[in-house]
Amino acid sequence: MLNNIRNFSKTLPAKILLVVIIIPFVFWGMGGVFNRGNTNNIVKINDYTVSTQDFIDHLNILKIDTNVVKENIDDNILEELLGNLISNTLVNMEIEELNIFISESSLAKRIRKNKNFLDDSGKFSRTKYEKFLLSQNLTAPIFEINLKNNELKGELFSYIGGGIKAPFFLTNNTYKEQTGKLEVDFINLNNAYKKNEDFSESEIKLFIDENKDQLKDEYIDFSYIKITPKDLTGSDQFNELFFKKIDELENKISNGIGFNNLITELKIMPIIKENYTTNNNGDKIEEKIYAKRNENKILLIDENEFYVLYKINKINKILPSLDNETFKNKVTKILYEKSKFEYNQKLLNEINEKKFNQTTFDKLADGKIENVILNSINDNDKFSTASIKLLYSLPINSFTLIFDEKTDVFVAKIKKLYTNDISKDSKEFLDYKNQTNIIIKNNMFTSYDYFLDEKYNVTINQKTLERVKNYFR
């Protein structure tokens, strides 16, 4: 719940606020749609109710354009915005219960000390303040209310996580975790996988029989012409007349005039292709037409030096023969990736179930165990960043699967961790102490989040929410 507030700038509503227009769309007229009984309540938090009018006011404050809501209605934008309102409400309830307040004089002092409102001599400038309000389309009362609410939230978070002072041993642990050298034994699994040539004809045929529809290639029949300025105007120039003719051609396509009628008018002989499929060495225009095979059957595309008018006549889905070497290689590659995934999954299950041990590791390696010493948790020269973090999180003598940036997969054993203690007099001590403070605070905020989940029973009136969504549809 609290994380919804602290991370609001990363959420969908925050992103929307960056692109919506400055002038808000006001939803005052919407409230009358929800005036019957409980339909006016969209959320209940313990005994406190949040009305649809509260939700409307929330949308107005955020200045959300109705078109933005409509365009994102099926991507749960209203649920995101309602979640934000719930989070704000919970925080406000906590602020009220804990009797956290900010006096008017303190608020005024904060405004007067805001560097955005200071003149060149460092004094508060009423002119700068008013210009800021105009640029943000805000009135002074609204800005001051928003500022007060933000300050109260800051006071709440300070109340929860304030006074944190990491003890030396935790700071030292953070230092060790980030700077310790980790020795790792590993095996590249490429040698353990079944090779392409190891798949028998019967395995390949069985896979094809079980996956016929997915393995069919698409072949298309199509016709096309290239249109140059000379074809339309008799001139080689890309002049206004040429583009006027192109516009007329596009209008004819939109009005449903057929391909044959169009090329008859243009008096250009078409190039006809049958059973065409993609070819890395094929004609660029024909490859582009193939890539657009599932779009409109007749299209006009701009190729800079000329235009192309084409029509897809037919799409044929055909299962190639095993005599087709390209198809056979494609199937074999799929089988290889499938076999590789299953092998990795089997190993991972054995590791998770504690069935994988040093004997298994040595047998799998067959004398080809490699060794590396990682200089820190940021040393990703050998393995991926995610893999390095995983290795540093595991105990000594444990096994895991990791990968590198080329997606090679390895079985790794954490062999030894070499660490030094940090000195309180070192230049980096304060940095690691601050990092540890942040870790402790985040843990406290997470715990407080769980506390709020237990303390408040939040019930969303799905019928009312659906009515609100229908209003925007």
Helices and strands as residue ranges (DSSP letters): H 2-6, G 8-10, H 12-17, G 28-34, G 37-40, E 41-45, E 48-51, H 52-62, H 66-71, G 73-75, H 77-97, H 104-113, G 115-117, H 126-135, H 140-161, H 168-179, E 181-188, G 189-191, G 196-198, H 201-210, H 212-215, E 217-227, H 229-233, H 240-254, H 259-266, E 271-276, H 284-291, E 298-302, E 307-318, H 325-352, H 358-365, E 370-374, H 385-393, E 399-403, E 409-418, H 429-455, E 458-460, H 462-472
